[in-house]
Amino acid sequence: MSARHRLKSLVSPLLPLAERLVWGGERRERLLLAGLDRHYGSLLRRQWRHAPEPPHFFDHRIDGFAFAIGRAAPFPLYRGFLGAELARPGDTLLDLGCGDGFFARRLYAPRCARVDAVDVEPDAIAHARRRNATGNVRYVLMDAVADPFPSSRYDVAVWDSGLAHVSREDAEIVLAKVRDALAPGGALAGSESLGEDAGDHLQTFATLDDLASLLCRFFPHVQVRALDYELADGTSRREAYWRCALDPARLQAVAWRDVTC
């Protein structure tokens, strides 16, 4: 055995102990997580309880951390995975109402060549550029109703939790613009809460059929589904998820396949 191999055989068993001493074991992990838990709890209170007015976007570092430590369910993050599932390598994706940019950076950017993430709120865009900047994401401050999209063609568009925050007339304008901007074989994905809402919603959808009736005015191929889940504060939500396309091929490519057993 060479001197190098003998040295390696002596050092290798000590490496786990060295890692533990330098970076800590379970006790240090619990202390660090407890500190982060208090940090994100404070951040949530500062942003939503103690601020002069609540923000117009949610900082998904908060619920992402809560899910990671087992304090919250994953369902508020579910919509991002459903949108990302449609994307393919080389795609250009439009993220309408990108908010803090959490999904644009973490879920859409790794699967696409470029992401145009747009929002009408200056604070949201400033936060996204500060916290979720990455090379292939362009954060753009714009009004999706009145302004032209940053590019003329997109393979995938995502519009999460946006329909209810605009009027029916403005929603129809945006849906028509997305339809016209989709490349051949492209698709639109989105999500929206179902039922009455006492907040800042300008329109509501009581059922999946109500939502589908709007989407079908612009796309011949529409898929909808609903999910009921409980939020961290104990309230429940019924969330609708939808996918639309002029050509069904992309929708079919990510659909569940029936297998005869």
Backbone as numpy.savetxt, mean C-alpha at the origin, in Angstrom:
# Nx Ny Nz CAx CAy CAz Cx Cy Cz
45.41 -30.47 7.28 44.56 -29.28 7.28 45.44 -28.03 7.28
45.12 -27.09 6.42 45.92 -25.88 6.32 45.72 -25.00 7.55
46.65 -24.08 7.76 46.55 -23.17 8.90 45.28 -22.32 8.81
44.90 -21.98 7.60 43.68 -21.17 7.42 42.45 -21.94 7.87
42.38 -23.22 7.50 41.23 -24.03 7.89 41.22 -24.30 9.39
42.42 -24.48 9.97 42.49 -24.69 11.42 42.00 -23.45 12.17
42.41 -22.28 11.67 41.97 -21.03 12.30 40.46 -20.86 12.18
39.93 -21.20 11.01 38.49 -21.10 10.81 37.73 -22.03 11.73
38.25 -23.24 11.92 37.56 -24.21 12.79 37.58 -23.76 14.24
38.59 -22.99 14.62 38.66 -22.48 15.99 37.76 -21.26 16.18
37.69 -20.41 15.16 36.95 -19.14 15.28 35.46 -19.33 15.08
35.06 -20.22 14.17 33.64 -20.36 13.81 32.73 -20.60 15.00
33.09 -21.49 15.96 32.18 -21.69 17.10 32.03 -20.46 17.98
32.98 -19.54 17.91 32.92 -18.33 18.75 32.10 -17.21 18.12
31.84 -17.32 16.82 31.14 -16.23 16.12 29.73 -15.99 16.65
28.90 -17.03 16.89 27.56 -16.76 17.44 27.62 -16.04 18.78
28.59 -16.41 19.64 28.72 -15.75 20.94 29.12 -14.29 20.75
30.05 -14.05 19.82 30.47 -12.67 19.56 29.30 -11.84 19.03
28.51 -12.40 18.13 27.34 -11.70 17.60 26.37 -11.36 18.73
26.17 -12.31 19.63 25.23 -12.10 20.72 25.72 -11.00 21.67
27.03 -11.02 21.98 27.58 -10.02 22.87 27.51 -8.61 22.26
27.78 -8.52 20.95 27.80 -7.21 20.30 26.39 -6.70 20.03
25.55 -7.56 19.46 24.23 -7.11 19.00 23.09 -7.50 19.93
23.34 -8.33 20.91 22.32 -8.61 21.92 21.51 -9.85 21.64
20.97 -10.41 22.71 20.11 -11.57 22.60 18.66 -11.18 22.80
17.87 -12.11 23.32 16.43 -11.87 23.44 16.10 -10.74 24.41
16.85 -10.63 25.49 16.55 -9.57 26.45 16.74 -8.19 25.85
17.85 -8.02 25.12 18.08 -6.72 24.49 17.02 -6.46 23.40
16.63 -7.53 22.71 15.59 -7.37 21.69 14.29 -6.87 22.32
13.91 -7.46 23.47 12.68 -7.02 24.13 12.76 -5.56 24.54
13.92 -5.13 25.03 14.09 -3.73 25.43 13.99 -2.79 24.23
14.63 -3.19 23.12 14.58 -2.35 21.92 13.16 -2.26 21.36
12.47 -3.40 21.31 11.10 -3.40 20.80 10.18 -2.59 21.69
10.37 -2.68 23.00 9.55 -1.89 23.92 9.76 -0.41 23.69
11.02 -0.02 23.45 11.29 1.39 23.16 10.65 1.84 21.86
10.75 1.01 20.82 10.12 1.36 19.55 8.60 1.38 19.67
8.05 0.48 20.47 6.61 0.46 20.67 6.14 1.78 21.28
6.86 2.26 22.25 6.50 3.55 22.86 6.70 4.70 21.89
7.75 4.60 21.07 8.01 5.64 20.08 6.86 5.75 19.08
6.45 4.61 18.52 5.38 4.66 17.51 4.03 4.98 18.14
3.82 4.58 19.39 2.61 4.99 20.08 2.56 6.49 20.28
3.69 7.07 20.63 3.78 8.51 20.78 3.58 9.21 19.44
4.18 8.64 18.39 4.03 9.23 17.05 2.56 9.24 16.63
1.85 8.16 16.89 0.43 8.10 16.56 -0.35 9.17 17.32
-0.08 9.33 18.61 -0.79 10.35 19.40 -0.46 11.76 18.91
0.80 11.99 18.58 1.20 13.32 18.10 0.53 13.66 16.78
0.44 12.65 15.91 -0.12 12.92 14.58 -1.64 13.03 14.60
-2.31 12.25 15.44 -3.76 12.15 15.36 -4.51 12.73 16.55
-3.94 12.67 17.76 -4.68 13.12 18.93 -4.31 14.54 19.34
-3.03 14.87 19.26 -2.57 16.15 19.78 -2.35 17.20 18.70
-2.45 16.82 17.43 -2.25 17.79 16.35 -3.46 18.71 16.23
-3.27 19.94 15.76 -4.40 20.86 15.58 -5.50 20.28 14.71
-5.11 19.50 13.69 -6.07 18.76 12.88 -5.41 17.47 12.41
-6.19 16.41 12.24 -5.57 15.14 11.84 -4.96 15.25 10.45
-3.91 14.49 10.19 -3.27 14.54 8.87 -4.18 13.94 7.81
-3.85 14.25 6.55 -4.63 13.73 5.43 -4.00 12.46 4.84
-3.10 11.86 5.59 -2.51 10.59 5.18 -2.09 9.87 6.45
-1.90 8.55 6.32 -1.49 7.75 7.48 -0.05 7.32 7.32
0.71 7.40 8.39 2.10 6.98 8.40 2.14 5.47 8.66
2.37 4.71 7.60 2.28 3.25 7.71 3.46 2.60 8.43
4.44 3.39 8.84 5.44 2.83 9.74 4.78 2.38 11.04
3.71 3.06 11.43 3.05 2.77 12.69 2.37 1.41 12.66
1.47 1.20 11.68 0.79 -0.10 11.66 1.70 -1.20 11.14
2.74 -0.85 10.36 3.70 -1.86 9.94 4.46 -2.42 11.14
4.86 -1.54 12.05 5.55 -1.99 13.26 4.60 -2.76 14.16
3.37 -2.25 14.31 2.39 -2.93 15.17 2.12 -4.35 14.68
2.06 -4.53 13.38 1.88 -5.88 12.82 3.11 -6.75 13.08
4.28 -6.16 12.92 5.51 -6.93 13.07 5.68 -7.49 14.48
5.21 -6.77 15.48 5.37 -7.25 16.86 4.12 -7.96 17.37
3.13 -8.16 16.48 1.95 -8.92 16.86 0.87 -8.13 17.57
0.94 -6.81 17.48 -0.05 -5.98 18.14 -1.26 -5.68 17.25
-1.12 -5.84 15.96 -2.20 -5.49 15.04 -2.30 -6.55 13.94
-3.48 -6.65 13.35 -3.70 -7.57 12.23 -3.10 -6.99 10.96
-2.81 -7.84 9.97 -2.17 -7.36 8.74 -3.13 -6.76 7.73
-4.43 -6.83 7.99 -5.39 -6.51 6.93 -5.35 -5.07 6.42
-5.03 -4.06 7.25 -4.90 -2.72 6.67 -3.78 -2.61 5.63
-2.84 -3.56 5.64 -1.75 -3.57 4.66 -2.07 -4.45 3.46
-3.16 -5.18 3.52 -3.52 -6.18 2.53 -3.64 -5.58 1.13
-4.21 -4.38 1.06 -4.47 -3.75 -0.24 -3.18 -3.53 -1.04
-2.09 -3.24 -0.33 -0.84 -3.02 -1.03 -0.34 -4.26 -1.74
-0.52 -5.41 -1.12 -0.09 -6.66 -1.74 -0.94 -6.99 -2.96
-2.24 -6.69 -2.89 -3.12 -6.99 -4.02 -2.78 -6.12 -5.23
-2.39 -4.88 -4.99 -1.97 -4.03 -6.09 -0.65 -4.47 -6.67
0.30 -4.81 -5.79 1.63 -5.23 -6.24 1.57 -6.53 -7.04
0.59 -7.37 -6.73 0.48 -8.66 -7.40 0.28 -8.51 -8.90
-0.33 -7.41 -9.32 -0.58 -7.19 -10.74 0.66 -6.75 -11.51
1.64 -6.23 -10.81 2.81 -5.64 -11.48 3.77 -6.72 -11.96
4.46 -6.40 -13.04 5.45 -7.29 -13.64 6.76 -6.54 -13.84
7.88 -7.27 -13.92 9.16 -6.59 -14.16 9.10 -5.73 -15.42
9.59 -4.52 -15.31 9.58 -3.59 -16.43 8.37 -2.70 -16.51
7.38 -2.94 -15.65 6.14 -2.15 -15.68 6.35 -0.73 -15.18
5.48 0.15 -15.64 5.34 1.48 -15.08 4.01 1.53 -14.34
4.04 1.94 -13.10 2.85 1.91 -12.23 2.50 3.31 -11.76
1.22 3.60 -11.74 0.69 4.86 -11.23 0.02 4.61 -9.89
0.52 5.26 -8.84 -0.04 5.14 -7.50 -0.80 6.42 -7.19
-2.13 6.36 -7.31 -2.98 7.53 -7.07 -3.28 7.67 -5.58
-3.07 8.86 -5.05 -3.27 9.06 -3.63 -2.27 8.27 -2.82
-1.00 8.46 -3.10 0.05 7.61 -2.53 0.26 7.82 -1.04
-0.23 8.94 -0.49 -0.07 9.19 0.94 1.39 9.23 1.33
1.77 8.43 2.33 3.13 8.48 2.87 4.16 7.78 1.99
3.72 7.13 0.92 4.64 6.45 0.02 5.10 5.09 0.48
4.50 4.57 1.55 4.90 3.28 2.11 4.75 2.15 1.09
3.60 2.08 0.45 3.37 1.02 -0.53 4.17 1.24 -1.80
4.30 2.49 -2.21 5.06 2.79 -3.42 6.48 2.28 -3.32
7.11 2.53 -2.18 8.51 2.12 -2.03 8.66 0.63 -1.74
7.85 0.11 -0.82 8.09 -1.23 -0.31 7.46 -2.34 -1.13
6.35 -2.04 -1.82 5.64 -3.09 -2.54 5.65 -2.90 -4.05
5.52 -1.67 -4.52 5.43 -1.45 -5.96 6.80 -1.28 -6.61
7.67 -0.50 -5.99 8.98 -0.22 -6.58 9.81 -1.48 -6.83
9.84 -2.47 -5.91 10.65 -3.66 -6.19 10.18 -4.47 -7.38
8.92 -4.29 -7.80 8.37 -5.10 -8.89 8.30 -4.34 -10.21
8.56 -3.04 -10.19 8.36 -2.21 -11.39 9.64 -1.51 -11.80
9.66 -1.10 -13.06 10.77 -0.28 -13.53 10.63 1.15 -13.02
9.40 1.64 -12.95 9.17 3.00 -12.47 7.80 3.11 -11.83
7.72 3.92 -10.79 6.46 4.20 -10.11 6.27 5.71 -10.06
5.14 6.18 -10.56 4.73 7.57 -10.38 3.72 7.59 -9.24
4.11 8.14 -8.10 3.26 8.18 -6.91 2.78 9.61 -6.72
1.47 9.82 -6.81 0.94 11.18 -6.82 -0.02 11.38 -5.66
-0.10 12.62 -5.18 -1.04 12.96 -4.12 -1.32 14.45 -4.19
-2.51 14.84 -3.75 -2.92 16.24 -3.78 -2.47 16.99 -2.53
-2.02 16.25 -1.49 -1.64 16.86 -0.23 -0.13 17.14 -0.18
0.27 18.42 -0.04 1.71 18.73 0.04 2.41 18.02 1.19
1.74 17.90 2.35 2.37 17.24 3.50 2.65 15.77 3.21
1.73 15.12 2.49 1.93 13.71 2.16 3.14 13.53 1.24
3.23 14.36 0.22 4.34 14.25 -0.72 5.66 14.57 -0.03
5.67 15.59 0.84 6.89 15.93 1.57 7.33 14.78 2.46
6.37 14.15 3.13 6.68 13.01 3.99 7.19 11.83 3.16
6.53 11.56 2.04 6.94 10.44 1.19 8.35 10.63 0.66
8.67 11.84 0.24 10.02 12.10 -0.27 11.07 11.97 0.83
10.70 12.31 2.05 11.64 12.24 3.16 11.82 10.82 3.67
10.72 10.07 3.77 10.76 8.76 4.43 10.80 7.58 3.47
10.32 7.76 2.24 10.18 6.61 1.35 10.75 6.86 -0.05
11.80 7.64 -0.09 12.44 7.91 -1.38 13.23 6.68 -1.83
13.18 6.41 -3.11 14.00 5.36 -3.72 14.14 5.68 -5.20
15.11 5.07 -5.83 15.51 5.51 -7.16 14.45 5.47 -8.23
13.57 4.49 -8.22 12.61 4.35 -9.31 11.20 4.83 -8.95
11.08 5.60 -7.87 9.79 6.19 -7.50 9.88 7.70 -7.64
8.92 8.27 -8.35 8.83 9.72 -8.50 7.57 10.19 -7.77
7.75 10.99 -6.72 6.62 11.54 -5.97 6.23 12.88 -6.57
4.95 13.00 -6.93 4.48 14.18 -7.65 3.28 14.78 -6.93
3.36 16.07 -6.64 2.23 16.80 -6.07 1.30 17.20 -7.20
0.07 16.67 -7.21 -0.86 16.99 -8.29 -2.28 16.63 -7.89
-3.21 17.21 -8.59 -4.63 16.91 -8.44 -5.01 15.93 -9.55
-5.31 14.70 -9.18 -5.58 13.67 -10.18 -6.82 13.97 -11.00
-7.71 14.81 -10.49 -8.92 15.17 -11.23 -8.59 16.23 -12.28
-7.87 17.26 -11.90 -7.68 18.41 -12.79 -6.39 18.36 -13.59
-5.36 17.70 -13.07 -4.05 17.75 -13.72 -3.79 16.49 -14.55
-2.97 16.60 -15.59 -2.60 15.41 -16.36 -1.68 14.52 -15.54
-1.75 13.23 -15.76 -0.85 12.31 -15.08 0.60 12.58 -15.50
1.56 12.22 -14.67 2.96 12.48 -15.02 3.41 11.82 -16.32
2.84 10.67 -16.65 3.14 9.99 -17.91 1.85 9.68 -18.64
1.98 9.38 -19.92 0.78 9.13 -20.73 0.36 7.68 -20.73
1.25 6.75 -20.32 0.93 5.34 -20.37 1.41 4.64 -19.10
0.56 3.73 -18.58 0.88 2.93 -17.40 0.42 1.50 -17.61
1.21 0.57 -17.11 0.83 -0.83 -17.17 -0.14 -1.18 -16.04
0.05 -0.57 -14.89 -0.80 -0.81 -13.73 -1.07 0.53 -13.05
-2.29 0.70 -12.59 -2.65 1.85 -11.75 -3.26 1.32 -10.47
-3.00 2.02 -9.37 -3.53 1.65 -8.06 -4.20 2.89 -7.47
-5.44 2.70 -6.99 -6.17 3.81 -6.36 -6.83 3.28 -5.10
-6.08 3.34 -4.00 -6.57 2.79 -2.74 -7.18 3.88 -1.86
-8.36 3.56 -1.32 -9.05 4.44 -0.37 -9.19 5.85 -0.92
-9.48 5.95 -2.21 -9.60 7.26 -2.83 -10.97 7.59 -3.36
-11.72 6.59 -3.78 -13.03 6.85 -4.38 -13.94 7.64 -3.46
-13.99 7.25 -2.18 -14.93 7.88 -1.25 -14.52 9.30 -0.88
-13.27 9.67 -1.16 -12.80 11.00 -0.78 -12.98 12.02 -1.88
-13.61 11.61 -2.97 -13.95 12.55 -4.04 -15.42 12.39 -4.37
-15.99 13.37 -5.03 -17.38 13.28 -5.43 -17.56 12.24 -6.52
-18.79 11.84 -6.77 -19.04 10.87 -7.84 -18.59 11.42 -9.19
-18.84 12.68 -9.42 -18.43 13.29 -10.69 -16.91 13.25 -10.85
-16.18 13.60 -9.79 -14.71 13.59 -9.87 -14.18 12.16 -9.98
-14.83 11.22 -9.30 -14.42 9.82 -9.41 -14.53 9.33 -10.85
-15.60 9.71 -11.51 -15.79 9.30 -12.90 -14.72 9.92 -13.81
-14.32 11.16 -13.51 -13.26 11.79 -14.29 -11.95 11.01 -14.16
-11.60 10.65 -12.91 -10.34 9.94 -12.68 -10.38 8.55 -13.30
-11.49 7.84 -13.15 -11.60 6.50 -13.73 -11.46 6.54 -15.24
-12.06 7.54 -15.87 -11.93 7.67 -17.33 -10.48 7.98 -17.72
-9.81 8.82 -16.94 -8.41 9.15 -17.24 -7.52 7.91 -17.09
-7.77 7.12 -16.05 -6.98 5.89 -15.86 -7.22 4.92 -17.00
-8.49 4.74 -17.35 -8.82 3.83 -18.46 -8.06 4.23 -19.72
-8.04 5.52 -20.02 -7.39 5.98 -21.25 -5.87 5.91 -21.16
-5.33 5.91 -19.93 -3.87 5.90 -19.76 -3.29 4.50 -19.70
-4.13 3.48 -19.50 -3.61 2.13 -19.37 -3.08 1.60 -20.71
-1.92 1.00 -20.65 -1.36 0.36 -21.82 -2.17 -0.89 -22.15
-2.07 -1.39 -23.39 -2.77 -2.63 -23.71 -2.39 -3.73 -22.73
-3.40 -4.39 -22.18 -3.15 -5.42 -21.18 -2.97 -4.89 -19.78
-3.14 -3.58 -19.58 -2.97 -2.99 -18.26 -4.17 -3.21 -17.37
-4.02 -2.85 -16.09 -5.10 -3.07 -15.13 -5.05 -2.02 -14.03
-6.21 -1.82 -13.41 -6.37 -0.90 -12.28 -6.81 -1.71 -11.07
-6.18 -1.46 -9.93 -6.56 -2.10 -8.67 -6.87 -1.02 -7.64
-7.73 -1.36 -6.68 -8.05 -0.38 -5.65 -8.78 -1.00 -4.49
-9.06 -0.18 -3.50 -9.81 -0.62 -2.33 -10.62 0.54 -1.79
-11.68 0.19 -1.08 -12.55 1.21 -0.47 -13.38 0.56 0.62
-13.64 1.30 1.70 -14.48 0.77 2.76 -15.94 0.80 2.32
-16.68 -0.20 2.74 -18.10 -0.29 2.43 -18.93 0.17 3.62
-20.11 0.72 3.34 -21.01 1.16 4.40 -20.91 2.65 4.63
-21.77 3.13 5.51 -21.80 4.55 5.83 -20.56 4.95 6.61
-20.12 6.18 6.43 -18.95 6.68 7.13 -19.23 8.10 7.58
-18.92 8.38 8.84 -19.21 9.70 9.40 -18.05 10.67 9.22
-17.00 10.25 8.56 -15.82 11.08 8.42 -15.92 12.03 7.23
-14.83 12.08 6.45 -14.74 13.05 5.36 -15.08 12.43 4.01
-15.84 11.35 3.99 -16.21 10.72 2.72 -17.26 11.55 2.00
-17.06 11.71 0.70 -17.99 12.47 -0.13 -18.99 11.55 -0.84
-18.72 10.26 -0.85 -19.67 9.29 -1.37 -19.42 7.97 -0.66
-20.43 7.14 -0.62 -20.31 5.85 0.05 -20.83 4.74 -0.86
-20.41 3.52 -0.55 -20.84 2.34 -1.28 -21.35 1.34 -0.25
-22.62 1.06 -0.31 -23.22 0.18 0.69 -22.83 -1.28 0.47
-22.71 -1.69 -0.79 -22.43 -3.08 -1.11 -21.40 -3.18 -2.23
-20.92 -4.39 -2.45 -20.02 -4.63 -3.57 -20.69 -4.32 -4.90
-21.97 -4.60 -5.00 -22.69 -4.32 -6.25 -22.73 -2.82 -6.54
-22.87 -2.00 -5.49 -22.85 -0.55 -5.69 -21.52 -0.10 -6.26
-20.45 -0.63 -5.71 -19.11 -0.29 -6.20 -18.91 -0.80 -7.62
-19.29 -2.03 -7.86 -19.09 -2.63 -9.19 -19.87 -1.88 -10.26
-21.04 -1.36 -9.92 -21.84 -0.66 -10.92 -21.12 0.59 -11.42
-20.35 1.24 -10.55 -19.55 2.39 -10.98 -18.39 1.95 -11.85
-17.67 0.96 -11.41 -16.49 0.51 -12.14 -16.84 -0.04 -13.52
-17.98 -0.71 -13.62 -18.39 -1.32 -14.89 -18.74 -0.29 -15.95
-18.93 0.94 -15.55 -19.17 1.99 -16.54 -17.92 2.31 -17.35
-16.75 1.92 -16.82 -15.49 2.29 -17.47 -14.66 1.09 -17.92
-14.92 -0.08 -17.33 -14.12 -1.26 -17.64 -15.04 -2.45 -17.88
-14.79 -3.21 -18.95 -15.65 -4.38 -19.22 -15.33 -5.57 -18.32
-14.16 -5.57 -17.70 -13.76 -6.69 -16.85 -13.48 -6.16 -15.45
-14.33 -6.53 -14.51 -14.25 -6.03 -13.13 -14.34 -7.21 -12.17
-13.44 -7.23 -11.21 -13.47 -8.23 -10.14 -13.55 -7.50 -8.80
-14.44 -7.95 -7.93 -14.59 -7.34 -6.61 -14.67 -8.43 -5.54
-14.23 -8.11 -4.36 -14.37 -9.00 -3.21 -14.37 -8.13 -1.95
-14.82 -8.69 -0.84 -14.89 -7.94 0.42 -14.22 -8.73 1.53
-13.74 -8.01 2.52 -13.10 -8.63 3.68 -13.53 -7.85 4.93
-13.95 -8.58 5.94 -14.30 -7.98 7.23 -13.14 -8.20 8.20
-12.74 -7.13 8.88 -11.67 -7.28 9.87 -11.81 -6.22 10.96
-11.11 -6.46 12.05 -11.16 -5.56 13.19 -9.90 -4.72 13.25
-10.08 -3.43 13.53 -8.96 -2.52 13.65 -8.38 -2.57 15.06
-7.22 -1.93 15.24 -6.54 -1.97 16.53 -7.37 -1.32 17.64
-8.24 -0.36 17.28 -9.04 0.31 18.31 -10.32 -0.45 18.65
-10.49 -1.65 18.08 -11.65 -2.47 18.38 -12.82 -2.29 17.44
-12.78 -1.29 16.56 -13.84 -1.10 15.59 -13.65 -2.08 14.43
-14.73 -2.35 13.72 -14.67 -3.28 12.59 -14.80 -2.53 11.28
-14.28 -3.14 10.24 -14.33 -2.53 8.91 -14.66 -3.60 7.89
-15.47 -3.22 6.93 -15.73 -4.07 5.77 -15.09 -3.39 4.57
-14.06 -4.02 4.05 -13.25 -3.43 2.99 -13.52 -4.12 1.66
-13.69 -3.32 0.63 -13.86 -3.84 -0.72 -12.55 -3.71 -1.48
-12.21 -4.73 -2.25 -11.04 -4.73 -3.11 -11.49 -4.96 -4.53
-10.91 -4.25 -5.48 -11.38 -4.37 -6.85 -10.22 -4.29 -7.83
-10.44 -4.97 -8.96 -9.50 -4.96 -10.06 -10.28 -4.79 -11.36
-9.77 -3.97 -12.24 -10.48 -3.67 -13.49 -9.50 -3.71 -14.66
-10.01 -4.04 -15.82 -9.17 -4.06 -17.01 -10.02 -3.99 -18.26
-9.42 -3.51 -19.34 -10.07 -3.56 -20.64 -9.87 -4.93 -21.27
-8.74 -5.56 -20.96 -8.41 -6.91 -21.42 -8.22 -7.77 -20.17
-8.86 -8.93 -20.07 -8.82 -9.70 -18.83 -7.53 -10.48 -18.59
-6.58 -10.46 -19.53 -5.42 -11.35 -19.43 -4.63 -11.14 -18.14
-4.38 -9.89 -17.76 -3.58 -9.65 -16.56 -4.33 -10.07 -15.30
-5.63 -9.87 -15.30 -6.44 -10.31 -14.16 -6.43 -11.83 -14.05
-6.54 -12.49 -15.18 -6.55 -13.96 -15.18 -5.21 -14.53 -14.76
-4.12 -13.82 -15.06 -2.79 -14.33 -14.75 -2.54 -14.42 -13.24
-3.24 -13.59 -12.45 -3.02 -13.61 -11.00 -4.22 -14.22 -10.26
-5.18 -14.75 -11.00 -6.37 -15.33 -10.37 -6.05 -16.70 -9.80
-6.81 -17.08 -8.78 -6.71 -18.44 -8.26 -7.23 -19.43 -9.32
-6.57 -20.55 -9.41 -6.94 -21.55 -10.41 -7.67 -22.72 -9.75
-8.82 -23.06 -10.29 -9.56 -24.21 -9.79 -8.85 -25.51 -10.19
-8.75 -26.41 -9.25 -8.12 -27.69 -9.51 -9.10 -28.81 -9.15
-9.32 -29.70 -10.09 -10.20 -30.84 -9.82 -9.42 -31.92 -9.09
-9.87 -32.26 -7.90 -9.15 -33.23 -7.07 -9.83 -34.61 -7.13
